[in-house]
Amino acid sequence: MKKQFIEYFSQEDWDANVRLEDELEALRQDLGLTWMGEPLSIEATAEKHVRPALRQVFIDLCRKPISHYLARFGFKSKLLLAMYATTDAFSGLNAGWDTPGTGMNFLIHNMCRLPGSDGTWMICRGGMGTIARLLSDKAREAGATLESNRGVFKLIIEKNTVKGAIMQDGSRIYANTVVVNADPFRMRDMVGRENFPQDYNARLDNYKRDGTTMKINMALKGLPVFKCLPVNKGQFGTTTHILPQDVDQIEALREAYADAKAGKLPAFPAIEWYIHTTVDPSLQDRQGYHNSALFIQWVPYEIKGSSWEKEKDAYVKHIFSILDRFAPGFSSLVAETFVLTPPDLERHLGLTRGHIHHIDNSFGFADRLPYATPVNGLYSASAGTHPAGSVIGCAGHNSAMRVIKDLAAKGPGARL
C-alpha cells in the first residue's frame, strides 16, 4: 500500500498521513473512556484526560475548522485534504471547509471505531436492523415490554414532572421516568415549549440547523468498473470518494457548500459511495443485486425558486452522470433507487429538518444536550446528547446510567 500511495501522491504525503494517523490514535486512547459517561467541557476534558502534549491540539481541533487541523501535517495533495475532510469533517454537518466545529465532527468520526479495528470503519452483519433486533432481544430477556406502531403524541407534564405519555391512538401510558430517543426538537414538541424554561428553549433553538445530506439507496445489477482501477483489488469493500479532478478540490468544496447555503443544488457535491454487499454478502437479494448507497454532501433543505419534487429525479440523474465519468456504464447497473432528500428524511424518519445527527456534531462534549432535562423524570438519549450522532450507542448507555443514578438518589422504592 505504501508503494502505491507514494507513486500516486508523494513521500511527503505518506509521512503526513502517518503523522495524522498516529496523532488520532493517541487521541483515541486518551478520550475513549470519556465517551461512556457524563461529559465535561472541552477544556476540562483536555485537562483531565488528554496527555499534555496534545491538550491544545485537542482544544483547537474541537473549536476550529478542519482546515486549521489538517494544515498542521504538511499534506501537499489537495485531493488528500479534500478526502480527509469529506470522510470525517463534513458528513452530516451543516458546515464547510472554513467553519469552526468541523474539526469536532472530524474527531467524532475518528473516535467511532471498534476496539481492534485499527481505525477502520465497520458495518453490522445483516444490516442495521440487526442492531435493533439484538437490543430488543436483550430488553425482553431483562423483562421489558416493547410496542411498535404506537407513536407518542404528547407527554403528560404536571408540576414540572413527567407522568407518562398520550399515544397517537389516544391511549395513555403512565410512568415516573421517560427517556426520549427522538431528536431534541421533536422532544420539545411532545413536551410543549411552555413546559421548558427560557434558557433551555434558547439552547435548543441554538442547536437547530437544516440537514444537508441526501442519500441515494441503490440496488445494483453488478459492480462498477472504475477507469482508474478496472481490476477488483478489494476497492469495493471500502468507502469510495468521488471528488472533482483537474481542479482545486478545496475551492470546489467551498463552492459546493456555498451553493447549498444559497439554496442551490451543487454541480459537483462531495460524494461518498458504499457497496455493502461486497463486505456482507447476506445483504444481496434473490436476484443477486448489490446493496449500495451514496451520501451526497451538501444539498439544501429547500431549493431556492423550485422544490425537491420538481428537481429530485433530474438531480439523481445528474449525480449518476458524475459517477459515469469515473465508472463508465455505471448508470446501466442501477436496477432500483430509494432517494432520501433532507425533507424525505424528515418525513420518513422523523428527523427535524432532515438532520441525520439531530444536531450538528460541531457541538461537542458538554456543549451538547444534557441527558437530564429540566422536567423531573424526563431524559434524552438523542443523538444530540454526548458523544454525538452516528451509530455509537453511548448516548443510550449514558442516559440510562444517569437515570439509574437519579433513582438511587431518591432512595429505596424509587420506581421507573
Kinemage of the C-alpha trace (Angstrom):
@kinemage 1
@onewidth
@group {chain A} dominant
@subgroup {mainchain}
@vectorlist {calphas} color= white
{ca met a 1} P 0.000 0.000 0.000
{ca lys a 2} L 2.789 2.420 0.890
{ca lys a 3} L 4.460 1.991 -2.511
{ca gln a 4} L 1.192 2.571 -4.393
{ca phe a 5} L 0.387 5.570 -2.215
{ca ile a 6} L 3.759 7.219 -2.838
{ca glu a 7} L 3.561 6.532 -6.565
{ca tyr a 8} L 0.234 8.321 -6.803
{ca phe a 9} L 0.877 11.045 -4.242
{ca ser a 10} L 4.330 11.578 -2.656
{ca gln a 11} L 6.611 10.540 0.176
{ca glu a 12} L 5.736 13.814 1.898
{ca asp a 13} L 2.048 12.984 1.774
{ca trp a 14} L 2.709 9.476 3.107
{ca asp a 15} L 4.688 10.914 6.028
{ca ala a 16} L 1.895 13.437 6.701
{ca asn a 17} L -0.639 10.616 6.624
{ca val a 18} L 1.376 8.595 9.156
{ca arg a 19} L 1.701 11.596 11.493
{ca leu a 20} L -2.027 12.249 11.284
{ca glu a 21} L -2.993 8.633 11.987
{ca asp a 22} L -0.527 8.378 14.879
{ca glu a 23} L -1.935 11.512 16.473
{ca leu a 24} L -5.533 10.356 16.037
{ca glu a 25} L -4.680 7.029 17.641
{ca ala a 26} L -3.178 8.863 20.627
{ca leu a 27} L -6.355 10.940 20.959
{ca arg a 28} L -8.491 7.793 20.734
{ca gln a 29} L -6.505 6.256 23.581
{ca asp a 30} L -6.852 9.373 25.743
{ca leu a 31} L -10.516 10.090 25.014
{ca gly a 32} L -12.031 6.625 24.675
{ca leu a 33} L -13.433 6.376 28.202
{ca thr a 34} L -14.894 9.905 28.035
{ca trp a 35} L -17.455 8.582 25.544
{ca met a 36} L -19.002 6.428 28.299
{ca gly a 37} L -20.058 8.971 30.871
{ca glu a 38} L -21.345 12.476 31.585
{ca pro a 39} L -19.268 14.962 29.598
{ca leu a 40} L -17.060 17.738 30.887
{ca ser a 41} L -16.383 20.886 28.913
{ca ile a 42} L -13.872 20.593 26.089
{ca glu a 43} L -11.278 22.454 28.132
{ca ala a 44} L -11.873 20.388 31.281
{ca thr a 45} L -11.743 17.201 29.205
{ca ala a 46} L -8.361 18.261 27.855
{ca glu a 47} L -7.038 18.951 31.359
{ca lys a 48} L -8.291 15.696 32.855
{ca his a 49} L -7.921 13.161 30.052
{ca val a 50} L -5.590 14.339 27.273
{ca arg a 51} L -1.821 13.954 27.501
{ca pro a 52} L -0.156 17.365 27.989
{ca ala a 53} L 1.499 17.445 24.554
{ca leu a 54} L -1.892 17.161 22.821
{ca arg a 55} L -4.122 19.273 25.052
{ca gln a 56} L -4.073 22.436 22.961
{ca val a 57} L -4.179 20.363 19.782
{ca phe a 58} L -7.361 18.712 21.086
{ca ile a 59} L -8.981 22.014 22.074
{ca asp a 60} L -8.164 23.588 18.701
{ca leu a 61} L -9.438 20.506 16.875
{ca cys a 62} L -12.772 20.766 18.706
{ca arg a 63} L -13.176 24.516 18.363
{ca lys a 64} L -11.660 25.371 14.993
{ca pro a 65} L -12.230 24.480 11.314
{ca ile a 66} L -10.882 21.267 9.832
{ca ser a 67} L -8.693 23.402 7.581
{ca his a 68} L -6.727 24.511 10.658
{ca tyr a 69} L -6.149 20.966 11.898
{ca leu a 70} L -5.143 19.363 8.602
{ca ala a 71} L -2.751 22.231 7.808
{ca arg a 72} L -0.525 21.070 10.661
{ca phe a 73} L 0.603 17.903 8.895
{ca gly a 74} L 2.095 19.258 5.687
{ca phe a 75} L -0.025 17.479 3.068
{ca lys a 76} L 0.901 18.518 -0.472
{ca ser a 77} L -2.091 16.954 -2.218
{ca lys a 78} L -5.322 18.942 -2.070
{ca leu a 79} L -7.126 15.800 -3.194
{ca leu a 80} L -5.996 14.045 0.004
{ca leu a 81} L -7.000 17.029 2.117
{ca ala a 82} L -10.435 17.053 0.478
{ca met a 83} L -10.777 13.300 1.015
{ca tyr a 84} L -9.992 13.531 4.738
{ca ala a 85} L -12.390 16.428 5.207
{ca thr a 86} L -15.183 14.817 3.209
{ca thr a 87} L -14.852 11.498 5.025
{ca asp a 88} L -14.988 12.753 8.569
{ca ala a 89} L -15.335 16.535 8.907
{ca phe a 90} L -18.395 17.222 6.764
{ca ser a 91} L -20.544 14.097 6.980
{ca gly a 92} L -23.982 15.095 8.266
{ca leu a 93} L -22.783 18.603 9.122
{ca asn a 94} L -24.168 21.956 8.026
{ca ala a 95} L -20.693 23.435 7.705
{ca gly a 96} L -17.817 23.729 5.251
{ca trp a 97} L -14.036 23.821 4.938
{ca asp a 98} L -13.623 27.060 6.905
{ca thr a 99} L -16.386 26.592 9.503
{ca pro a 100} L -15.411 26.313 13.195
{ca gly a 101} L -16.562 22.988 14.620
{ca thr a 102} L -15.762 20.884 11.562
{ca gly a 103} L -12.727 19.686 13.483
{ca met a 104} L -15.077 18.400 16.203
{ca asn a 105} L -17.012 16.379 13.626
{ca phe a 106} L -13.703 15.028 12.315
{ca leu a 107} L -12.709 13.918 15.822
{ca ile a 108} L -16.084 12.277 16.443
{ca his a 109} L -15.895 10.246 13.254
{ca asn a 110} L -12.371 9.177 14.098
{ca met a 111} L -13.436 8.127 17.591
{ca cys a 112} L -16.208 5.858 16.304
{ca arg a 113} L -14.094 2.751 15.912
{ca leu a 114} L -14.431 -0.699 17.414
{ca pro a 115} L -11.505 -1.957 19.515
{ca gly a 116} L -9.086 -3.908 17.372
{ca ser a 117} L -10.365 -2.414 14.119
{ca asp a 118} L -7.166 -0.387 13.648
{ca gly a 119} L -9.181 2.746 12.927
{ca thr a 120} L -11.261 1.119 10.197
{ca trp a 121} L -14.976 1.773 9.822
{ca met a 122} L -17.056 -1.382 10.036
{ca ile a 123} L -20.601 -2.422 9.154
{ca cys a 124} L -23.103 -4.576 11.006
{ca arg a 125} L -23.598 -8.063 9.568
{ca gly a 126} L -27.162 -8.396 8.302
{ca gly a 127} L -27.744 -4.649 8.087
{ca met a 128} L -28.736 -2.042 10.641
{ca gly a 129} L -31.866 -3.950 11.589
{ca thr a 130} L -29.604 -6.490 13.284
{ca ile a 131} L -28.732 -3.928 15.958
{ca ala a 132} L -32.386 -3.200 16.730
{ca arg a 133} L -33.180 -6.926 16.819
{ca leu a 134} L -30.328 -7.797 19.194
{ca leu a 135} L -31.121 -4.905 21.522
{ca ser a 136} L -34.812 -5.778 21.588
{ca asp a 137} L -33.988 -9.414 22.373
{ca lys a 138} L -31.824 -8.334 25.308
{ca ala a 139} L -34.512 -5.928 26.528
{ca arg a 140} L -37.162 -8.660 26.511
{ca glu a 141} L -34.815 -11.006 28.362
{ca ala a 142} L -34.498 -8.308 31.028
{ca gly a 143} L -38.291 -8.056 31.347
{ca ala a 144} L -39.055 -5.119 29.069
{ca thr a 145} L -42.256 -4.874 27.056
{ca leu a 146} L -41.779 -3.476 23.559
{ca glu a 147} L -44.516 -1.958 21.437
{ca ser a 148} L -44.331 -0.596 17.903
{ca asn a 149} L -46.690 1.346 15.624
{ca arg a 150} L -47.897 3.341 18.612
{ca gly a 151} L -46.424 6.773 18.179
{ca val a 152} L -46.295 9.212 21.077
{ca phe a 153} L -48.497 12.259 20.565
{ca lys a 154} L -47.716 14.175 23.722
{ca leu a 155} L -46.005 13.739 27.078
{ca ile a 156} L -48.011 14.283 30.237
{ca ile a 157} L -46.381 17.004 32.343
{ca glu a 158} L -47.735 18.026 35.761
{ca lys a 159} L -45.991 20.478 38.098
{ca asn a 160} L -42.722 20.203 36.127
{ca thr a 161} L -42.759 16.406 36.409
{ca val a 162} L -43.352 13.865 33.663
{ca lys a 163} L -46.228 11.485 34.329
{ca gly a 164} L -46.329 9.461 31.122
{ca ala a 165} L -47.382 9.763 27.519
{ca ile a 166} L -50.504 10.183 25.419
{ca met a 167} L -50.275 7.948 22.379
{ca gln a 168} L -51.437 8.844 18.890
{ca asp a 169} L -54.395 6.479 19.273
{ca gly a 170} L -55.498 8.433 22.358
{ca ser a 171} L -54.476 5.826 24.929
{ca arg a 172} L -52.213 6.696 27.834
{ca ile a 173} L -49.150 5.067 29.351
{ca tyr a 174} L -48.168 6.260 32.826
{ca ala a 175} L -44.566 6.285 34.036
{ca asn a 176} L -42.404 8.155 36.524
{ca thr a 177} L -39.441 8.143 34.141
{ca val a 178} L -39.479 8.787 30.399
{ca val a 179} L -36.403 8.542 28.153
{ca val a 180} L -36.819 10.130 24.725
{ca asn a 181} L -34.711 8.984 21.779
{ca ala a 182} L -36.307 11.414 19.320
{ca asp a 183} L -34.330 14.495 18.360
{ca pro a 184} L -34.406 17.442 20.818
{ca phe a 185} L -36.910 19.393 18.739
{ca arg a 186} L -39.375 16.503 18.476
{ca met a 187} L -38.971 16.020 22.211
{ca arg a 188} L -39.902 19.660 22.778
{ca asp a 189} L -42.936 19.261 20.531
{ca met a 190} L -44.095 16.378 22.742
{ca val a 191} L -43.373 18.254 25.966
{ca gly a 192} L -44.644 21.669 24.918
{ca arg a 193} L -42.317 24.643 24.664
{ca glu a 194} L -44.093 26.272 27.594
{ca asn a 195} L -43.005 23.416 29.888
{ca phe a 196} L -39.319 24.142 29.400
{ca pro a 197} L -37.567 27.185 30.935
{ca gln a 198} L -36.461 30.037 28.714
{ca asp a 199} L -32.741 29.235 28.859
{ca tyr a 200} L -33.349 25.606 27.868
{ca asn a 201} L -35.504 26.667 24.915
{ca ala a 202} L -32.777 29.080 23.878
{ca arg a 203} L -30.250 26.250 23.992
{ca leu a 204} L -32.436 24.101 21.744
{ca asp a 205} L -33.017 26.989 19.340
{ca asn a 206} L -29.259 27.476 19.073
{ca tyr a 207} L -28.819 23.838 18.038
{ca lys a 208} L -31.306 23.963 15.175
{ca arg a 209} L -29.790 23.531 11.709
{ca asp a 210} L -31.034 22.296 8.367
{ca gly a 211} L -29.861 18.867 7.312
{ca thr a 212} L -27.626 18.996 4.250
{ca thr a 213} L -27.286 15.299 3.441
{ca met a 214} L -29.016 13.445 0.625
{ca lys a 215} L -28.944 9.659 0.496
{ca ile a 216} L -29.439 7.567 -2.626
{ca asn a 217} L -30.039 3.896 -1.824
{ca met a 218} L -29.476 1.638 -4.817
{ca ala a 219} L -29.839 -1.941 -5.979
{ca leu a 220} L -27.028 -2.628 -8.473
{ca lys a 221} L -27.062 -5.402 -11.074
{ca gly a 222} L -23.286 -5.649 -10.867
{ca leu a 223} L -20.164 -3.948 -9.595
{ca pro a 224} L -18.945 -0.790 -11.361
{ca val a 225} L -15.683 -0.740 -13.268
{ca phe a 226} L -13.567 2.274 -12.397
{ca lys a 227} L -11.332 3.769 -15.073
{ca cys a 228} L -8.537 4.239 -12.539
{ca leu a 229} L -8.776 0.681 -11.177
{ca pro a 230} L -10.574 -1.706 -13.549
{ca val a 231} L -9.460 -4.853 -11.699
{ca asn a 232} L -11.123 -5.798 -8.412
{ca lys a 233} L -8.421 -5.472 -5.764
{ca gly a 234} L -10.757 -5.081 -2.804
{ca gln a 235} L -11.686 -1.461 -3.512
{ca phe a 236} L -15.426 -2.186 -3.319
{ca gly a 237} L -15.239 -3.072 0.363
{ca thr a 238} L -14.045 0.402 1.291
{ca thr a 239} L -15.590 3.852 1.177
{ca thr a 240} L -15.238 5.332 -2.300
{ca his a 241} L -14.975 9.105 -2.548
{ca ile a 242} L -15.933 10.918 -5.706
{ca leu a 243} L -14.288 14.344 -5.879
{ca pro a 244} L -13.580 16.712 -8.795
{ca gln a 245} L -10.498 16.127 -10.935
{ca asp a 246} L -8.131 18.640 -12.514
{ca val a 247} L -9.340 21.459 -10.270
{ca asp a 248} L -8.538 22.859 -6.851
{ca gln a 249} L -10.547 20.402 -4.744
{ca ile a 250} L -10.604 22.675 -1.695
{ca glu a 251} L -12.120 25.524 -3.718
{ca ala a 252} L -14.588 23.033 -5.176
{ca leu a 253} L -15.669 22.076 -1.636
{ca arg a 254} L -16.066 25.735 -0.719
{ca glu a 255} L -18.181 26.316 -3.813
{ca ala a 256} L -20.406 23.285 -3.167
{ca tyr a 257} L -21.131 24.355 0.405
{ca ala a 258} L -21.785 27.960 -0.653
{ca asp a 259} L -24.263 26.718 -3.266
{ca ala a 260} L -26.145 24.606 -0.722
{ca lys a 261} L -26.276 27.513 1.748
{ca ala a 262} L -27.726 29.668 -1.017
{ca gly a 263} L -30.439 27.107 -1.760
{ca lys a 264} L -28.788 25.806 -4.925
{ca leu a 265} L -28.025 22.224 -5.924
{ca pro a 266} L -24.220 21.946 -6.237
{ca ala a 267} L -22.959 20.932 -9.672
{ca phe a 268} L -20.382 18.633 -8.055
{ca pro a 269} L -21.132 17.853 -4.408
{ca ala a 270} L -18.903 15.675 -2.268
{ca ile a 271} L -19.975 12.050 -2.767
{ca glu a 272} L -19.336 9.049 -0.532
{ca trp a 273} L -20.129 5.676 -2.054
{ca tyr a 274} L -20.696 2.368 -0.256
{ca ile a 275} L -21.330 -1.106 -1.675
{ca his a 276} L -22.280 -3.056 1.438
{ca thr a 277} L -22.757 -6.476 -0.138
{ca thr a 278} L -19.076 -6.758 -1.031
{ca val a 279} L -18.400 -6.892 2.711
{ca asp a 280} L -21.599 -8.665 3.780
{ca pro a 281} L -22.984 -10.920 1.010
{ca ser a 282} L -26.030 -11.723 3.151
{ca leu a 283} L -27.430 -8.357 2.085
{ca gln a 284} L -27.768 -9.462 -1.545
{ca asp a 285} L -31.311 -10.213 -2.670
{ca arg a 286} L -32.532 -13.287 -4.551
{ca gln a 287} L -31.539 -11.719 -7.854
{ca gly a 288} L -28.007 -11.204 -6.615
{ca tyr a 289} L -28.279 -7.432 -6.709
{ca his a 290} L -25.806 -5.422 -4.659
{ca asn a 291} L -26.925 -3.157 -1.831
{ca ser a 292} L -25.274 0.222 -2.366
{ca ala a 293} L -25.678 3.791 -1.178
{ca leu a 294} L -24.473 7.293 -1.951
{ca phe a 295} L -24.148 10.035 0.635
{ca ile a 296} L -24.328 13.420 -1.075
{ca gln a 297} L -22.909 16.328 0.891
{ca trp a 298} L -24.063 19.158 0.665
{ca val a 299} L -27.605 19.821 -0.573
{ca pro a 300} L -30.146 22.448 0.577
{ca tyr a 301} L -33.207 21.593 2.637
{ca glu a 302} L -35.197 23.949 0.442
{ca ile a 303} L -34.304 24.709 -3.181
{ca lys a 304} L -34.470 28.404 -3.963
{ca gly a 305} L -37.025 29.151 -6.656
{ca ser a 306} L -38.000 25.499 -7.038
{ca ser a 307} L -38.696 22.379 -4.971
{ca trp a 308} L -37.352 18.878 -4.385
{ca glu a 309} L -40.478 17.486 -6.000
{ca lys a 310} L -39.519 19.207 -9.226
{ca glu a 311} L -35.758 18.697 -9.047
{ca lys a 312} L -35.120 15.343 -7.347
{ca asp a 313} L -35.273 12.974 -10.327
{ca ala a 314} L -33.152 15.219 -12.530
{ca tyr a 315} L -30.581 15.721 -9.773
{ca val a 316} L -30.254 11.987 -9.198
{ca lys a 317} L -29.593 11.562 -12.924
{ca his a 318} L -27.008 14.319 -12.680
{ca ile a 319} L -25.269 12.546 -9.785
{ca phe a 320} L -25.270 9.310 -11.793
{ca ser a 321} L -23.718 11.147 -14.738
{ca ile a 322} L -20.863 12.187 -12.435
{ca leu a 323} L -20.318 8.572 -11.442
{ca asp a 324} L -20.373 7.562 -15.103
{ca arg a 325} L -17.294 9.745 -15.629
{ca phe a 326} L -15.348 7.648 -13.128
{ca ala a 327} L -17.025 4.291 -13.792
{ca pro a 328} L -18.333 4.274 -17.401
{ca gly a 329} L -21.642 2.484 -17.718
{ca phe a 330} L -22.469 2.773 -14.027
{ca ser a 331} L -25.972 4.145 -14.688
{ca ser a 332} L -26.943 0.988 -16.563
{ca leu a 333} L -26.209 -1.063 -13.416
{ca val a 334} L -28.851 0.699 -11.324
{ca ala a 335} L -31.916 -1.546 -11.008
{ca glu a 336} L -33.760 0.479 -8.385
{ca thr a 337} L -33.324 3.533 -6.168
{ca phe a 338} L -34.806 4.878 -2.971
{ca val a 339} L -33.855 8.527 -2.636
{ca leu a 340} L -33.946 10.463 0.636
{ca thr a 341} L -33.558 14.241 0.396
{ca pro a 342} L -33.493 16.234 3.660
{ca pro a 343} L -37.301 16.722 3.555
{ca asp a 344} L -37.679 12.986 2.825
{ca leu a 345} L -35.503 12.148 5.828
{ca glu a 346} L -37.761 14.333 7.940
{ca arg a 347} L -40.900 12.717 6.552
{ca his a 348} L -39.777 9.080 6.661
{ca leu a 349} L -37.613 9.038 9.784
{ca gly a 350} L -38.893 11.911 11.912
{ca leu a 351} L -35.632 13.856 11.725
{ca thr a 352} L -36.327 17.550 12.216
{ca arg a 353} L -35.255 19.470 9.086
{ca gly a 354} L -33.753 16.216 7.814
{ca his a 355} L -30.712 16.400 10.104
{ca ile a 356} L -29.210 12.904 10.312
{ca his a 357} L -27.323 13.642 13.552
{ca his a 358} L -30.184 15.538 15.264
{ca ile a 359} L -27.833 18.463 15.943
{ca asp a 360} L -24.573 19.411 14.288
{ca asn a 361} L -21.556 17.491 15.525
{ca ser a 362} L -19.756 20.821 15.726
{ca phe a 363} L -21.170 20.819 19.261
{ca gly a 364} L -19.013 18.596 21.428
{ca phe a 365} L -18.847 17.248 24.967
{ca ala a 366} L -20.728 19.461 27.471
{ca asp a 367} L -21.835 21.776 24.664
{ca arg a 368} L -24.277 19.059 23.577
{ca leu a 369} L -27.736 18.416 25.039
{ca pro a 370} L -27.612 17.113 28.647
{ca tyr a 371} L -29.185 13.719 29.350
{ca ala a 372} L -31.373 15.088 32.150
{ca thr a 373} L -33.909 17.735 31.113
{ca pro a 374} L -35.375 20.496 33.317
{ca val a 375} L -38.562 18.391 33.639
{ca asn a 376} L -38.296 15.924 36.526
{ca gly a 377} L -38.147 12.326 35.349
{ca leu a 378} L -37.613 13.250 31.686
{ca tyr a 379} L -34.354 12.293 29.951
{ca ser a 380} L -32.908 12.448 26.458
{ca ala a 381} L -30.966 9.656 24.775
{ca ser a 382} L -30.933 11.522 21.480
{ca ala a 383} L -28.001 11.650 19.078
{ca gly a 384} L -27.988 15.298 20.153
{ca thr a 385} L -26.530 14.273 23.513
{ca his a 386} L -22.917 13.333 24.224
{ca pro a 387} L -20.990 11.935 22.496
{ca ala a 388} L -22.687 12.586 19.127
{ca gly a 389} L -24.693 11.345 16.209
{ca ser a 390} L -23.569 8.187 14.358
{ca val a 391} L -24.023 4.529 15.255
{ca ile a 392} L -22.263 4.707 18.604
{ca gly a 393} L -24.709 3.513 21.279
{ca cys a 394} L -23.020 5.531 24.010
{ca ala a 395} L -25.817 8.110 24.306
{ca gly a 396} L -28.345 5.421 25.253
{ca his a 397} L -25.936 3.843 27.728
{ca asn a 398} L -25.037 7.153 29.333
{ca ser a 399} L -28.633 8.312 29.589
{ca ala a 400} L -29.582 5.012 31.256
{ca met a 401} L -26.722 5.407 33.747
{ca arg a 402} L -28.000 8.900 34.594
{ca val a 403} L -31.497 7.507 35.185
{ca ile a 404} L -30.098 4.806 37.497
{ca lys a 405} L -28.038 7.393 39.386
{ca asp a 406} L -31.035 9.685 39.878
{ca leu a 407} L -33.275 6.820 41.006
{ca ala a 408} L -30.660 5.726 43.521
{ca ala a 409} L -30.505 9.276 44.889
{ca lys a 410} L -34.273 9.177 45.536
{ca gly a 411} L -33.741 6.227 47.842
{ca pro a 412} L -35.279 2.726 48.173
{ca gly a 413} L -38.602 2.293 46.452
{ca ala a 414} L -37.982 4.800 43.668
{ca arg a 415} L -39.579 3.435 40.511
{ca leu a 416} L -39.423 3.972 36.787
